[in-house]
Amino acid sequence: LVKMELDEFGQDDFDIKAWVNEQVRSSIALAEAAGHAKGSNADDHLSTLVVKLQLMGQSTNKSIDDSAVKLLSELPKAMIDIQRVGSDAELLAHQMAQVLDKVSEVERSGQQTVAALATLDAIKTRMEECAHALGEADNLTRTLAQIEPLFQVDELKQIAARL
């Protein structure tokens, strides 16, 4: 049997009766082409076909057994690998949780820092306003100190010019 015929057995729409009938027709045609009497070689051909099918079945069973043995021998290693991957995943999840905690901590710290900076900025702004008001008051005090002697001498034109 050729590989193509073996592949036919695995198809969903495989019809065993049609396949057997095709093999019988084929054997009869071969026998007639060889000059044998009609149907004389069909039994031999079918017997040979049965033996070939049995050999293919044995070969397939051996292949399945070999694959099963190989799978069973590699299964412990695969299980160890799966456990290792699981452990790595747990470790990664733990590390990610730690990173998230650190990010949250930095965020809280950053919010506190921003609040402190906002308070300091407000204080600085009020101090600058106070410094400006004190500068204005100082200017007024100096101007009054300069104008007061003029009031005593009644120099209204000079007083008006300085104001």
KAQUIFEN-V669296 format. One record per pair of residues at least 6 apart in sequence whose ideal C-beta (glycine too) atoms are under 7 Angstrom apart, sorted by the first residue. I is the first residue (numbers start at 0). GAP is how many residues later the second one is. D is the distance in Angstrom with one decimal. If there is no record, write none. Layout:
((I GAP D) (I GAP D))
This chain:
((0 51 5.5) (0 55 6.4) (5 50 6.5) (7 6 5.8) (7 11 6.8) (22 26 5.7) (23 18 6.2) (23 22 6.8) (26 14 6.6) (26 15 5.0) (26 18 3.3) (26 19 6.6) (27 10 6.9) (27 11 6.6) (27 14 5.5) (30 9 6.4) (30 10 3.6) (30 11 6.4) (31 6 6.4) (142 19 6.5) (145 16 6.4) (146 12 5.3) (146 15 5.8) (149 8 5.2) (149 9 5.0) (150 8 6.7))
